[in-house]
């Protein structure tokens, strides 16, 4: 799981840099970056679940779901 978290973090940073230097447009880089962030949050919530921290698990799950909803809204509606 540690390798997946590192890869997702690198993806987030890479797409943020590509967006900042105008290599990729906002319409392409932003959904990929936010989806990677939400997946990283879900992995973190699994770690909270395994360590039996209920508050951290609930907050990270809700945050991840919110980010997924924002991505779906921006891609399909916005």
C-alpha positions, 0 to 999 in steps of 0.5 A: 500500500505504501508504493501505491500511496507514493505513486498517487502522490507523485501523480498529483504533483506531476499533474499539478506541475503540468497544469501550472506550466500550461503543458496540459489544459485545466480540463484534462489535468484537474480531474486526474489530479483530484481523482488521485487525491480522492483515492489517496484519501481512501487509502488513508481512511483504510489505515485509520480503519485498521488502527481503529480511529473512528473519527479519522476514518469517517472524516477521510471517507467523507472528504474522499466522497466529496472530492469524487462528487466534485470531479463527477460534477465538473466532468459530466455537468460543468 
